[in-house]
Amino acid sequence: MATSRTRKRRTRADGERSYQLIVDAAARLATIEGLEGLSIGRLADEIGMSKSGLYAHFDSKQDLQLAAIDAAEAIYTSEVVAPAMRAPEGVQRLELLCERYLSYVARGVFPGGCFFAATAAEWDTRRGPVLERVRTLLDGWTQLLETNVREARKQGDLQRDTDPHQISFELNALLHEANGHYLLFRDTAALDRARTAIRDRLAHPDPNRPG
């Protein structure tokens, strides 16, 4: 009986590892070939697994696409968001969120640059659950930036009339332009220019700040 339970746990663990391998590979491949370019056959070739092994995990292409998005979110959280949470809320966290994003692009975490920039460009004129999932995640990122702008304003690190929506829009614009320019030209100077622009944009403390 114990041996049977152990075997079942091992089988389940093997299945979970296989699933994670598949969805991580799908997320990376999607940054090059697009979510719409994902297929069981293409993915099987990419990771050296049989098609039948892949079919066991997904009921449809849309299921595969949504699973790839979830895998990309987990990677993004691990690479960008979680490390920045160690910084104090406000300007320091904003700067680290932006720096982690630029580092994630420079290190080629995804071969086609930022997963969400690539996916948003591919799906912005489409409709359906895939677009809605991407929108939700991008909205969450924007809200994270806005929350920290508000905290920075509260602390006096930004002027009292600072608009969180405007600042988050500008930061996103700088990050996405750096991502696109770096991918196109493989020029790290684009990342440095973004860093300079971000520092300049956040260097406007309230003149009445104590101390």
C-alpha atoms as one frame of an Amber mdcrd trajectory, in Angstrom:
protein
   0.000   0.000   0.000   2.754   2.434   0.980   4.675   1.533  -2.156   1.581
   2.227  -4.255   1.109   5.664  -2.660   4.782   6.476  -3.169   4.537   5.483
  -6.811   1.467   7.675  -7.281   3.183  10.665  -5.667   6.220  10.160  -7.871
   4.032   9.912 -10.964   2.188  13.094  -9.989   5.457  14.933  -9.328   6.826
  13.788 -12.690   3.654  15.032 -14.365   3.937  18.419 -12.673   7.573  18.765
 -13.732   6.677  17.848 -17.300   3.843  20.371 -17.311   6.122  23.124 -16.003
   8.740  22.300 -18.632   6.098  22.504 -21.339   4.516  25.809 -20.298   7.872
  27.497 -19.665   9.022  26.456 -23.134   5.718  27.657 -24.602   6.113  31.081
 -22.979   9.635  31.482 -24.325   8.696  30.274 -27.783   5.712  32.645 -27.862
   8.004  35.682 -27.621   9.537  34.654 -30.951   6.683  33.014 -32.855   3.686
  34.519 -31.083   1.013  32.877 -28.979  -0.933  32.231 -32.159   2.105  30.427
 -33.552   2.100  27.928 -30.707   1.077  24.411 -31.625   1.417  20.998 -30.054
   3.611  19.859 -32.933   5.925  22.871 -32.806   6.234  22.645 -29.046   6.915
  18.908 -29.178   9.806  19.580 -31.561  11.120  22.367 -29.344  11.319  20.329
 -26.139  11.801  16.853 -27.593   8.567  15.389 -26.271   5.980  13.297 -28.056
   2.785  14.967 -29.251   0.738  12.461 -27.271   2.559  13.529 -24.106   1.586
  17.137 -24.772  -2.024  16.407 -25.688  -2.485  14.909 -22.219  -2.023  18.361
 -20.661  -4.145  20.644 -22.868  -7.668  20.375 -24.215  -7.226  23.100 -26.818
  -4.806  25.597 -28.291  -6.381  28.294 -26.145  -5.650  26.244 -23.023  -2.010
  26.096 -24.101  -1.931  29.851 -24.738  -3.436  30.675 -21.347  -1.043  28.280
 -19.624   1.883  29.983 -21.376   0.660  33.365 -20.122   0.439  32.049 -16.568
   3.964  30.642 -16.843   5.224  33.986 -18.149   3.542  35.785 -15.258   5.315
  33.516 -12.757   8.665  34.156 -14.441   8.034  37.916 -14.579   7.083  37.965
 -10.914  10.217  36.043  -9.976  12.547  38.116 -12.156  11.080  41.608 -11.852
   8.437  42.097  -9.180   9.549  39.947  -6.243  13.132  41.307  -6.067  11.823
  44.884  -6.151   9.526  44.235  -3.198  12.618  44.218  -0.981  13.046  47.958
  -1.560  11.091  50.467   0.545   7.768  51.474  -0.974   7.914  54.658  -3.029
  10.663  56.008  -5.279  13.210  53.359  -4.329  10.806  50.586  -5.238   9.816
  52.332  -8.460  13.458  52.619  -9.458  14.110  48.976  -8.641  11.004  47.776
 -10.504  12.233  49.617 -13.584  15.800  48.386 -13.142  14.651  44.786 -12.749
  12.599  45.127 -15.939  15.594  46.440 -17.881  17.789  43.692 -16.454  15.192
  41.066 -17.417  15.326  42.347 -20.993  19.134  42.575 -21.083  19.597  39.069
 -19.682  17.322  37.554 -22.317  15.015  35.852 -19.842  12.699  35.521 -22.832
  14.452  35.277 -26.205  12.001  37.710 -27.778  12.233  40.339 -25.062   9.433
  41.165 -22.662   6.732  38.502 -22.989   3.931  40.930 -22.239   5.127  43.594
 -24.659   5.294  40.966 -27.401   1.924  39.470 -26.531   0.172  42.824 -26.222
   1.405  43.805 -29.686   0.173  40.498 -31.103  -3.252  40.521 -29.439  -4.248
  44.181 -29.176  -6.674  43.918 -32.117  -8.089  40.513 -31.145 -10.791  39.515
 -28.694 -11.327  36.704 -26.252  -9.939  35.131 -23.060  -6.295  35.426 -24.111
  -6.543  39.188 -24.606  -8.478  39.596 -21.369  -5.823  37.703 -19.420  -3.037
  39.830 -20.895  -4.976  43.021 -20.160  -5.537  41.971 -16.556  -1.851  41.295
 -15.961  -0.700  44.509 -17.639  -3.264  46.455 -15.627  -1.885  44.875 -12.454
   1.629  46.018 -13.367   0.407  49.555 -14.046  -1.440  49.626 -10.729   1.744
  48.519  -8.958   3.604  51.472 -10.458   0.785  53.872  -9.591   0.637  52.649
  -5.989   4.316  53.380  -5.535   4.009  56.794  -7.181   1.293  57.650  -4.663
   3.487  56.469  -1.799   6.437  58.484  -3.123   4.205  61.546  -3.319   2.994
  60.933   0.228   6.593  60.681   1.469   7.546  63.907  -0.296   9.858  62.176
  -2.767   7.635  63.451  -5.583   5.798  66.755  -5.815   2.296  66.943  -4.385
   0.690  67.582  -7.771   2.308  64.497  -9.343  -0.223  62.457 -11.335   0.299
  58.703 -10.688  -1.421  57.764 -13.956   0.858  60.059 -15.943   4.049  58.876
 -14.248   3.197  55.194 -14.671   2.375  55.834 -18.332   5.724  57.543 -18.882
   7.674  54.822 -17.069   5.954  52.120 -19.107   6.646  54.040 -22.307  10.352
  54.255 -21.458  10.571  50.581 -20.533   8.754  49.373 -23.631  10.780  51.610
 -25.936  13.998  50.323 -24.363  12.786  46.749 -24.840  11.905  47.309 -28.493
  15.066  49.235 -29.343  17.299  46.696 -27.631  15.652  43.806 -29.479  15.922
  45.516 -32.836  19.463  46.860 -32.564  20.979  44.827 -29.701  22.208  48.141
 -28.375  22.611  48.274 -24.595  22.825  52.064 -24.817  19.032  52.050 -25.173
  18.747  50.478 -21.732  21.107  53.062 -20.264  19.135  55.896 -21.857  15.983
  54.521 -20.281  17.727  54.370 -16.895  18.782  58.008 -17.229  15.297  59.118
 -18.270  13.679  57.204 -15.401  16.032  58.710 -12.830  15.373  62.186 -14.213
  11.612  61.662 -14.181  11.617  60.531 -10.557  14.018  63.232  -9.341  11.366
  65.827  -8.486  10.860  65.847  -4.717   8.360  68.083  -2.987  10.237  71.328
  -2.169   8.360  71.430   1.151   9.452  67.946   2.167  10.745  67.909   5.773
  14.504  67.595   6.103
